[in-house]
């Protein structure tokens, strides 16, 4: 059985959230949907985490040679936060 991809999992999670927000479900149905939603959320998070580890950035050095460097989301976010604070 093929694992669901991120988009399919996210769509499924959105549908569960809509159902829960309507408030039409019985308590046991609500609990079951909530538990399923948590499982799908964890799956989405794992997919994103795995994908983040695979991303590389293509860069050029001063001589014009290209090389790849592992993308560090946390470092990028920290740099963006510092830039925002300085403006």
ABEGO torsion letter per residue (X at the ends): XBBBBAAAAAAAAAAAAAAAAAGABBAAAAAAAAAAAAAAAAAAAAAAAAAAAABBBBBBBAAGBBBBBBBBAAAAAAAAAAAAAAX
